[in-house]
Structure formats: C-alpha cells, structure tokens
Amino acid sequence: MSKAVDDRNIGPQPELTAETVREWLLANPDFLDRNIDLLIARDAGNAEAIPGVVDLRHRILEGLRRSLERQKVREREILLAAEDRARTAARTQDAVLLVLRQNSLNALAQRVASQFPVLFSTTAASLIVEGEPESGHGDLMALQADAIDKLIRRGEEVRLGRATENDRGVLGDRFSLVESLAAIRLATRRGRYLLVLGSSAADGFTADQGTDLLDFLGSVLEVAIDRWPRHRR
C-alpha cells in the first residue's frame, strides 16, 4: 500500500524531470485516482477516428467529468449545511445564556425583542402570553385566550413557514417586513406562551428545516419563565 500524500504539498522541485515524475507516480499510484480530472484533460482530445469503429472513450470520460462535478457540488452543499448548523448552534447557545441571565419576565421579553433578532439574524422577535390584553407588560405582548391554537395547530410545538395575515398580531409594527417566521409554543405553569422569530427572507424559515434547536430553546424559555413568581413582571 502506498503512503498517503497531501496533494497540496506537491510543488515544483529544483530538479524535476520526466523520470522523477514517473518514479513519484509509480510510488504513489493512487494520485491519479484522486485527481481523475487530470486523466480527463489528458484523454479528452486524443480520440482518433477509425472507419467502422465507434469510439466511446470521449463519452465515457465526459460522463466521468460530469459525475465528478456533481460529487464536488454535493460535497460543497454538505459542507455549507454543516457550517450553517454550527453557526445556528452557536447562536442558540448565546440565546440560552442570555435567557438565563434575566431576573424577571419583563426583562426576558425585552431581551427577546431587542437581542434575539441580532443573535439569529432575523427581522423581529416577540415573546407573547395568551390571556387578557392587560396581562401584557412592556415588551411582553398579549393575545386573547385560545389565540395560540389559531397560529399553531393543536399537537404541534413549532410552526415554520410563510407569514400570513393571521400573524400580524404577534409581529406588531414589523409585520410588513416579515416574509417567513418560526413560532414556538411554550407550555409553562404560569400559562401559555409563544416565541416568534420573523425573517425578511421567504426562505428564512421553511417547513423542511429541522426544529431540534428551536425545541431546545423553547424548553429553556419554559424553565426560565417558571422560575419567577406570578406577580413579578
């Protein structure tokens, strides 16, 4: 088995000759396997027309080239998705620390409204309590009883997708700037709450996105809200 070689470390040598290249390739036979584009470039123009013979080499090489390009695209997509997930996880951790540092429900609602859009690169964020309008205080928005079930279907904890006219009440004066949103149902001993994040991008929140980090953030908010007595806002 040949010794693994880092292609990036291969550079021009002071006494590079055809013989030294040949010896190096013999010592590292997997190099061309890992750099098939070199073979494609070499052989693409070497087809010779022979009467009565159909030469398929060019088509085979072209197929290999396209397959290689598709593989590279998939690898880039996987890498970008992994990087995006890592960024989201880091932002969620920062949001959790922010939540845990608050000492009242009103302070939490204020930080959600002012800091969550910065952390998650969104246009708006709201913490909402379900009940009579007077139950709201400061940055804590209030909805009428049973309003949350009209925004998220019963049995669902998270809703992702396009913003609709029904969402105007949870986004306030920033509704016109929001194209998509994430709504997370919060069930606490103090009552029913809702966290809403609104994005100006239509694909900011889509139904096919994972919800595990949002579920985790919602659980942390539930614990934080239950820490404070009911009379503290």
URZI-V730034 format. One record per residue. N is the residue number from 1. SS is DSSP state (h for helix, s for strand, l for the rest). PSI is psi in whole degrees, -180 to 180 (NA if undefined). NEAR is the number of other ideal C-beta (glycine too) atoms within 10 Angstrom. Layout:
n=[N	N]
ss=[SS	SS]
psi=[PSI	PSI]
near=[NEAR	NEAR]
This chain:
n=[1	2	3	4	5	6	7	8	9	10	11	12	13	14	15	16	17	18	19	20	21	22	23	24	25	26	27	28	29	30	31	32	33	34	35	36	37	38	39	40	41	42	43	44	45	46	47	48	49	50	51	52	53	54	55	56	57	58	59	60	61	62	63	64	65	66	67	68	69	70	71	72	73	74	75	76	77	78	79	80	81	82	83	84	85	86	87	88	89	90	91	92	93	94	95	96	97	98	99	100	101	102	103	104	105	106	107	108	109	110	111	112	113	114	115	116	117	118	119	120	121	122	123	124	125	126	127	128	129	130	131	132	133	134	135	136	137	138	139	140	141	142	143	144	145	146	147	148	149	150	151	152	153	154	155	156	157	158	159	160	161	162	163	164	165	166	167	168	169	170	171	172	173	174	175	176	177	178	179	180	181	182	183	184	185	186	187	188	189	190	191	192	193	194	195	196	197	198	199	200	201	202	203	204	205	206	207	208	209	210	211	212	213	214	215	216	217	218	219	220	221	222	223	224	225	226	227	228	229	230	231	232	233]
ss=[l	l	l	l	l	l	h	h	h	l	l	l	l	l	l	l	l	h	h	h	h	h	h	h	h	h	h	l	l	l	l	l	l	l	l	h	h	h	h	h	h	h	h	l	l	l	l	l	l	s	l	l	s	l	l	l	h	h	h	h	h	h	h	h	h	h	h	h	h	h	h	h	h	h	h	h	h	h	h	h	h	h	h	h	h	h	h	h	h	h	h	h	h	h	h	h	h	h	h	h	l	l	l	l	h	h	h	h	h	h	h	h	h	h	h	h	h	h	h	h	l	l	l	s	s	s	s	s	s	s	l	l	h	h	h	l	s	l	l	s	s	s	s	l	l	l	l	h	h	h	h	l	l	l	l	l	l	s	s	s	s	s	l	l	h	h	h	h	h	h	h	h	h	h	h	h	h	l	l	s	s	s	s	s	s	s	s	s	l	l	s	s	s	s	s	s	s	s	s	l	l	l	l	l	l	l	l	l	l	l	l	h	h	h	h	h	h	h	h	h	h	h	h	h	h	h	h	l	l	l	l	l	l]
psi=[134	156	136	139	136	113	-30	-20	1	117	173	138	151	-36	44	124	170	-37	-42	-35	-45	-44	-40	-41	-36	-35	-18	68	-18	-2	-48	-29	-36	-5	58	-23	-26	-40	-40	-45	-35	-44	-12	-36	14	4	134	134	124	124	132	4	129	116	114	3	-43	-43	-40	-45	-38	-39	-41	-40	-44	-39	-40	-42	-42	-40	-41	-38	-44	-41	-41	-41	-42	-42	-44	-40	-40	-41	-41	-41	-39	-41	-44	-40	-41	-40	-38	-40	-42	-39	-39	-45	-39	-44	-45	-19	-9	153	9	162	-41	-40	-39	-46	-38	-43	-38	-47	-35	-34	-31	-40	-33	-45	-41	7	45	174	-30	157	139	143	126	140	142	131	-158	151	-35	-8	-15	155	127	-122	-2	112	156	143	158	160	141	10	-31	-38	-17	-17	-33	130	146	137	-13	140	-28	137	128	138	-165	145	142	174	-29	-18	-2	-41	-20	-4	-11	-140	-3	6	-41	-16	-7	131	-33	160	163	127	125	122	134	117	113	170	-19	-14	-165	127	167	133	130	130	125	134	145	-10	137	-29	17	-42	121	157	-21	1	152	154	8	-41	-36	-39	-43	-46	-41	-41	-40	-41	-40	-45	-42	-44	-38	-10	-31	142	156	-32	-10	127	NA]
near=[5	10	7	8	14	6	9	6	6	11	6	5	10	4	5	11	9	7	8	11	11	10	11	14	11	9	11	17	10	12	15	13	9	11	13	14	13	11	14	16	12	11	14	13	7	10	13	7	6	8	4	4	8	6	12	10	12	14	11	12	19	12	11	15	16	10	11	14	11	10	10	11	10	10	10	10	10	10	10	10	10	10	10	10	13	10	11	16	13	11	17	18	14	14	22	16	10	15	19	12	11	18	10	15	24	18	17	23	25	16	19	25	19	11	15	22	17	11	18	20	14	22	20	22	26	23	25	25	23	20	16	11	9	7	14	18	14	13	18	21	21	16	22	12	11	9	17	21	14	11	20	15	8	7	7	11	15	18	19	19	15	15	24	9	7	10	17	13	17	24	22	13	8	16	17	8	13	24	15	21	27	23	25	22	21	25	14	15	8	16	14	18	24	22	22	25	27	26	22	14	13	12	11	22	25	14	10	7	15	11	17	11	16	22	12	15	23	20	15	16	21	18	12	18	22	11	15	17	8	9	5	11	14]
